[in-house]
Amino acid sequence: MKAVLLHEYGKPSLLKWEDAEDPKPGKGEILVRVQAASVNPVDFKRRSGAAAEKFPVQFPGILGRDFAGVIRELGEGVENFAVGDRVFGMAWETYAELCVVKADVIAKIPEGVDITTAAAIPLVAATGDQLIRDAAKAQKGDAIVLTGMTGSVGRCAAFTAKELEVKVIGGVRKKSLDEARALGAVDAIDLEDDKSIALLGFVDAVADTVGGAAGTKLIGKVKAGGNYGSIVGVPKNASLHPTVNTCAIMAHPAPETYVHFAEAIRDGKLSLPIERVMPMTDAAEAHAMAEKGGVGKIVLTA
């Protein structure tokens, strides 16, 4: 097969479209012909070496966390799937023509959802949903601040919050205040404006996708006994706020969530913009664009 290979940590140009050994499915696994994979921050952090401690790359290595494609082969004991099924999910080494994944962590792509859309969903949907439910522990009627609300994970988190009837205050940059309100926020604050944060009353929880200086300020706005959930680590000053429960998570596979969000996108209930669709041979260019920020989802096709 062909795959995007990385031979050492470093800049995007180190990603090369090269020959690689075909993977083989083991017991309980499925071999997928990858048709699309999306670019996520974990991918360029692994490439650069920034995530080497948590997610080291065995060189030569293949990056990629999301995928959408068609089942080519079933491993021993796999049921409920068939060769030719369109599937999507979270796996590893998905920047390739073929990948192997455990059958119990993927799902069939709903009818009416195209491959490129499906490839953009799994990681951000699981992350956003689990941020609200598991990390921020938001409940019906709660008022929460959701940082990065207009990003891909933020949009998914806002969708879950809406379904739970949680009142969301969007924490975004000034230019995105109106967009956050259009996505359903009851209000929005500029995270780069200290006065805006200072005027914020106490909230039941913060759901953080941004971190940094904004996080250290927002944790002081969580009521006693409230929750600070994050996907970027807890604020450095968390120990100064002992009455706030903190929880940092990494998303785990959630097949039912993938399907639910895919159907919501198909049915017009959720918008998850895809900025660009590029061939997998242009993975280096895609990484350079994504790492600069300010773009929506980028999907690579094989």
N, C-alpha and C positions, 0 to 999 in steps of 0.2 A: 504494500500500500504506500501511498504518499502521506506525509504528515509534516506539520510545522515543528521542526526540531530546534532545541536550544542546547548548545554545547558548553555554555558557561554563563554565569550571571552577568547582566549588564544592560546595555541600551537596546532599544527596539530592533535595530538593524541586525542584531545577532539571531533573530528568528529566521530560519531558512526552511523552504519547502523542499523536502528531500525524501529519499526512499527510507522506509522503516519496515520492521518485521510485522507481519500480520498477527494481531492478537487472537487468542483462541479462548472461547468461553468454557469455564469450568462448571462444576455442579452448581445449579441455582443461578447461573449467569446467562446473559444474552449477548450475542454479537450483533452490533448495530452498524448499518451503513449510514454514517453520519452525512446528513445533507446540509445541516446548518449548526453553528455554534456561536454563542454571543460572547462579547468581550466584557469582562467584569474587572473591578479593581483588584481582586485577588489574583487575577492572571498577570497583570503587569507588576504587582508586588512580588509575585513569585519569580517572574523573569528578572527583575532588577536585583533580587536577593533580599529585599526588605522584609519578606516573609519567610526567610530561610529557616528561622528557628522553629516556626510552627508548621510550615509547609515546604520542606526542602525538596529540591528537584534532583532526581537521580539522572546524571548526564550520560549520554544525550537524552534529554527529557522532552516530553510533550505536555504543553499546557492545555488549559480549557476545563471548564466546570459545567457549563450548560451544553445541552445538545438536543437536536431533534433529527429523526431519521426513520429508517425502515429496518425492521428485523431481518437479518440475513440467516442467523443460525441460533438454535436453542440449545442450551446446555442441559445436562442430565437433570431430570426432576422438575423442569420448568413447566408450569401449567398456566392456563388463562391467557396465554399469548400464542401467536402463530407466526410463522415466517411470512413476511409481507405486511405485518401490522405497522402502522405509523405510530411511533412512540416518542416521548420526550421525558426529560428529567435532569437530575444532577448526577454527574459521573466525574471521572478524572480522565485526563488525556483525550480530550474531545476535539482538539485542533488536528484532526486526522480524518482519513476516509473511513476508518473503522475504529470502533471502540467497544470495550467489554464493560458491562454494567450488571449489577445484581438485579434480578428480575423483580424483587420486592420493593425497589425504590424508584421505579419508573411507572409511567401511565400511558394509556393510549391517547393520542391526540383527538380531541373531540371533532366531530364532523363540522366542516365549515371554517376550521382554523388552519391557515396556511403554515407551511414549514418554517418560514422565517419568523413569523410571529411566535410560533410555539417555542423556537429556540431562545427567544428573548425572555421567556416567562419564568422558568423554574427557580433559579437562584433568587431573583428579586422578589418573587411572589412568596416563597418560603421565608425569606428574611423579613420582609415587611409584615407578614401575618404573624410570625413568631415574636417579632419586636413588640407588637401591640398586645398580643395575648399572653406571652410567656415572660417577657422582660418587663414591660411597663404594667402588666397585669390590669389592663384597663377594663372597667366594668360599665354597664349601661348607666348613663347619666354623668359619668366622670368628665371633668375638664382636664385636658392634657395639652402639653406643648409638643408638637411634632416637628423636629428640625429637619431641614432638607426635604420639605414636603413635596416640592415640585420635581425632585429627582425620581428615578425609576423605583427605588426602594420606598421612598417617601410616598409616592402615588399608591403603591400597593398597601402600605401601612394605613394610609388615609381611607382606602377602600374597606379594609377590615374594620377600622374604627367606625366608619359610617354604618356598617352592618351591625355593629354592636351597640349602636346609638350612643356613641361617645362624642363629646363636644371637642373638636380639634381647634387649637390655635396654631396656625402655621408659623414656624420659625424659619425665615428665609432671608435672602438678600433683598434690599430695597426694591430692586427692579422686578422682583417676583411676588410682591405683596398682592397685587390684583389676581395673579394666576393662582395663588394659594387659596384665595377666597372663592375663585371660580371652581376650584376642585372640592369645595365644600367646607372650608374652614369658617368657623363662626367669627374669627378675627385673625389677623396676621401681624407679626412683629418683625422688625428689621434686626437681625442678629448682630449686625455691625454697629448698631446704635445703642449705646449704653443707656441713654435716657428711655428708649423704648422698652428695654428689658427692665429697667428700674420701675417703670410704671405698671408692669405686669403684676397682677395680684397672685395670691397663692393658688397653686393648681394641685390636682390629685396625683399627677404623674408627668414625667417627661419621657418621650420616646425619641432617642437621639440617634441620628444617622451621620452627624457632622463632627462632634467632639470639639477638642481645642478650647479656645478661650470662651466660646459661647457656653460650653458645657459647665465650666467652672462657675459661671454666673447663674445659669439656669437652675443648678441644683439647689441654690438658696431660695428658689421660688416654689419648691415642692413642700407641701404641708407636712407636718409631723405625722409619721406613719405612712406617708405616701411613697411612691415608687419612682426610681430613676432607671429606666431601661435603656440599653445602648447596644449598638453593633460595632462600636469603635473603642470600647473600653470605658471604664468608669472615670469620672473627672478626677484630676490629680488631688483636688481638695476634698474628696469624698469623706475623709476621716473627720473633717470639720463639721460635718452634718450627720451625726450619729442617729438622728431620728428618721432619716431617709433610707429606705431600703434600696440598695443598688444591685443591678443584675446586668452583666454583659454577656451576650450570647453570640454564638456562631450558628448559622442556620443548619438544620438537619433535613434530610430528604423528607418530602411530604407529598406523595403522589396525588392524594385527594385535593390538596391545595392547588397543585398545578392545574388540575382539571377545572376546578371551580373558577380560578382566575382566567383561564383560557376561554371558558364559556362566557364570563363577564365581559371580556374584551370583544368576543365575537358578537355579543348581544348589545354592545354599545353602552354598557354600564360602567366600563372602566377604559381609560385611555392610557396606553403605554407606548409613547412615541418611539419609533425606530429612526434614528438619525440617518444611518447609512447601511446599505447592504453591500458587502465587498467580497471578492473571492478570497478564499483562504490563503492563496498565494500572496496576498497583500496584507498578511497579518502584521508585519512590521510597521507598515504605514498606519494600520488600524490602531495598534498599540500607541504609536506616537500621538495620534489624534486624541485617543481616549485619556491618555495620561495628562494631557494639557488641561483637560476638563472643559466644561461648558458645552458639551455635546450630549445628545441622548444616547440610547442604546445603539451599539454597532454590532451587526450580525455578519458573521463570516460564512460563506457557502462553499461547500466542497463538491 
